[in-house]
Structures are given as structure tokens and as C-alpha cells.
Amino acid sequence: MTGDRLDRILFSMDRKQYGRIREEAGNFRAQYGNFLLRDDIFSIIRNFARKNHKALELFRFPVGDEKLRAFSVVRENVVFCVINTALSLEKQLFAAAYELFFMRRFIEGKPSAFPQKGSIYLEGYEDLQAQAFAGLILAPSPEIVDRMVLYDMDRTQLRLRDIVQLADCFGLSYAAMTLRLHECGILDKNRAVSFLEREQEAHQYMEDSGLCSRWTSVTGEISFGELPVMLRQNENSGDVSGVWKCRERLGEIAAALKK
């Protein structure tokens, strides 16, 4: 099954298309320097939309369905993105980077079925491209190599603990980090499959060592993006029509989500 998992990624299915996505990811990363994105991904998404003069609402709250990591839709030329905070932070980060792939293409006017369907209904190549893009911007190959040098890791003798250490650096899951190492050419297919089969062992090592504890924790955060700010601005300007009802409703929703 782990071998099948490797076969289902864009890198394995279409190396040429993967190269194009790698170039897209590199161009995007070039705008923000070579620092690690990790949980800055949320502010970067907002900043990207703002720089391109596009309306974006990014909501983060817990959803009682672990299969639903995130989704984005476009309504009246506004992008709405929801991130499920009932999941571990590492899953939230990857989901946000995944959604960014679609938002970026929409904002830059590139062809996509996203504006009509939203991200949740997209399958096939666009899904594979978004997954590849997410891994590439969260853990770019040059930064992976730099961290391996920093921690004195031997790429020919990489250990499970090394992959966990790298996952902790980049805010990725153990499996996602293993896939990126395969895409980088650091792990061949046989070694990548072998490490993926040891995922349970890796989680035990995380628990024992404390590595990745920040990223495996569930935040349960509730954020309605810029909506509360807009309500406050309208209230201060004297435009109070409907403001209090909206604020009360947001309070009710937040209270319900905490239960």
C-alpha cells in the first residue's frame, strides 16, 4: 500500500508536469525569501491576496469531520477559504498551502475549474498539482539540504530520527516529509517505501523525543478573518444597521464550535 502511495503522487505520475509546478512554487517562494513558512502560511495567504488587490476571507474553526481539512470557494469575486482547526496543526498548514495553489491561480487569472467548482470538488491532476505545490512551498529542496547540513545528516544513511527532525523543522507530517525527500532524490523509491512503512514507529519517536509536538497538536482555534474588524469599523462609523445582530450571531457560532 505504501508503494501505491508513492505511485499516486504527481512526481511519479508526470515528471514533466511536476517540473512545472516546482517552477511555480519556486517563483512564489522567491517573493518571500528563503525563511520557513510553517504557520506563517496563513498571513502569507492574506498578504498575497492583499498585494494583488483581491478580496479574501480566511476562516479557521473546528469542523466535526476529520476528512474535511479545508475548502475554498469564489462568490462574487471574493475568495472564501475555511481551514478545519479540529485537525493537527501540521495538517492545517498543508491544507492551507494546498488551498493557496487554487487561490493563487484564480488571483493571477490562470485557467482552472476552481472558480466554478471550488476546491472541494476538484480531483485528478489539479488535486495532484495542489498537493505537489503545497509540499514544495512548505519544504523547498534547497532548505531541506541546508537543514541536513546543519544537523550533520548523511543523505546516504538517513535514519528515521532524521526524517522526524526534518518534519519538525518544516512543520510537515512524517509521511509528507518522506515524500518530499523522495521528490528531492534523497530517498529512492525502495527507501521511501521502507520509511513510510515505519510511520507508527516514527510517531512513537515523536512522542518520546518531543519533536513535532507543536505541529501534531490540535489548536481548535476560531477565527472569522477580517469580518469582526469590518463590523467594528461599521459600528465606529455610525453604520450600526445589522451590526449588533451579526456580532451576536458570530458569538453564538463561536460558542457552538467550542462545545
N, C-alpha and C positions, 0 to 999 in steps of 0.2 A: 504493500500500500504506500509506503514512503517513497518507493521508486516511482510509482504513479504520480505522486505529488510533485516530484521534480519534473516529470514529463508534461505536467499541465501548466507550467509557468511559461510566460512569453519567451524568455531566454531560450528555452528548449524547443518551443514550437516554431518560432520565427525569429531567427537571429538578426536578420536584416531589419525587421520592424523594431526589435529590441534596441538596435543601434540608434534608430531614430528617436525612440523615447529617451534613451540615455542622453542624446544630444539636447532634447527639450529640457530634461531635468537639469543638465549642466548649465544651460542658458538661464534657467530660472534661478538656480543656486548662485550664479555669478552676480545677481543683483543684491545678494545678501551676504557676500563674503563666505569664508570657509569655517565659520563657527558652527557648532552643532545645534540643529533646530530644536529637537526634542519638544518640550512643552511650549516653546516659543511659536510653534506652528500655528496656534490659534490667533495670536496677534499678527503673525505674518500674513495669514489669510485676510484678516481685516485690512491690514496695511496695503496689500496688493490690490484689493478692490478699491480702496480709497485713492491710491495713486492713479488708477485707471478710470476714476470718476464713475464708478459703478455702485449701485445700491446693493448692500449685502446685509442680511440679518443672520447672525450666527448664534443659535440657541444650544445650550448644553444643559441637559437634565436627564434624570434616570428614566429609562423605559423598561417595563417588565417583560422584555423579550431579548434574551442574550444573542439571538440570531440577527437582530436588528442593531447593527453597530452605528450606522449613520445613514442619512439620506439628504439629498438636495433637490430642490425644485426651483423653477423660474416662474414667477407670476407677475405679470405687468412689468416686465423687465427688471424685476427685483429678484435676487438670488436669496433663497431661504435655505439654510443648512442647519440640520439637527444632529448633534452628537450625543450618543447614549452614554451617560456617566455612571450607569449601573455596571459598566464593564471596567476592567482594569485600565489603568492609565495608558499602558503600552498599546492596548487595543484602540483606545481613543485617539492616540497620536497617529497610528497608522490609518485609522478611518478618516481622520481629518486630512491627512496627506492624500489619501485616495480621493476624497471629495474635491480636493484642490485641483486635481487633474481635470475634472469636468468643468469646474468653475473657471479655471484659467482659460480653457479652450473657448468657453462661452464669452468671457470678457474680451478675449483677443479676436473674436469673430471667426474662429476656425470651425470647419464643418463637424457636426456632431448631432446625434439624436437626443442629446441631453435636454435642450430647451423644450422639446415636445414631451419627452417621456419622464424626465427626472432621472436621477442616478440609480434609484432602487430597481428600476425595470430594465436596466442595461445589462446585457450579457455578452458573451462571445469576446471578440477582440477588444472592444472598448473596456470591458471589465479587466482583461489581462493587461492592457496598456496602463490602466489606472493603478493596478497592483504593482507593476514594474516601476512606474513613476514614483509611487509612494516610497518604495524601498530605496530608490536611487537618491531622492532628495533628503531622506532621513539619515541615510548612511552612504555617502558618496565614496567611491573607491579610493581616492587619494587620502581621505580622512581615515578610512579603515587601515590602510597601510601605515599611516602616521601613528595610529594608536598601537598597532602591532609592534612598531619600532620602539615606541615609548615604553611599552610593557615587556620588551625583550622577548617577543613571541617568535618562534621558529615556524614559518609557514609550512615547512615540510613535516613538522612534528607537532602540529596543532593539537591541543588537548581540549577536552570538554570544558574544563575550567576557563580556558582561554576564550572560548566562544561565549560563555556566560559573562566573562569580564567585558567583552566587546558589546554584548547585548546591553549591559549596564551603562556603558559609555554612550550608546546611541538611543537608548530608550526603546529598544525593539524587543520582541519576544525571542526566545531561544530559537524557535523554528525560523522566524523571519531573518534572524542574523545568520543562521546556517545557509539559508537560500542566497543571501547576499554574498556570502563567502564563495559559494558555488558560482554565482554570476561573475564574480571578480576573477575567477580562475584560481583561487587559493585552495579550494576544495574540488577535487574531481568528483564525478558522479558517485562512485563507489564510497568514497569517504563521506560525502554529504549524506547519502542514504544511511550509512552506519551511524552518523551523529544524530540524524533525525530519529532513528530507532531508539536512541537513548534519552529521549525527551523527558521521560519521567525521572530518570537519574539526574538530569540537569535541574529539574525543579527542586529535587531534594537538596542538591548542592546549593541552589539559591537560598533555600530556607536555612541551611546550616551556616552559610557564609554571610548572609545578609545582603549579598549582591542582588540587584534588581528589585529590592523590596519597595522602593519608591514607585517603580513602574508597574509592579504587579498588584499594587493596592487599588482598591475601588474608591473613587473620590465622592461619588454621589452628588457632585456639585450641581447647583441650579443657577443658571444664568440665562436671562432673556435678552442678551445682547444690548443693543442701544435703545430698546423700547422704553425701559424705565427712565432713561435720560431724556428721551423725547417727551415723555409725559410730564416730567418735571419742568422742562423748558416751556411747554404749553401752559402749565399751571402758573409759572412765574410771569408769563407774558399776559396773563389775564384770560387766556383762552381755556376756560375750565369746563367747557361743554363735553361731557362724557369722560373727562379725565379721571374723576374720582371713581366712577364705575369701573374703568379699565384697571386702575390701580388695585381696587378691591378684588377684581377678578384675578389679577396676577397673584395677589396674596393667597387667594383660595387655591389656585393651581399649585403654587409652591408648597402650601401646606399639605395638599393631597399627595404630591410627589414624594414628600418626606415620610409618608406613612408606610 
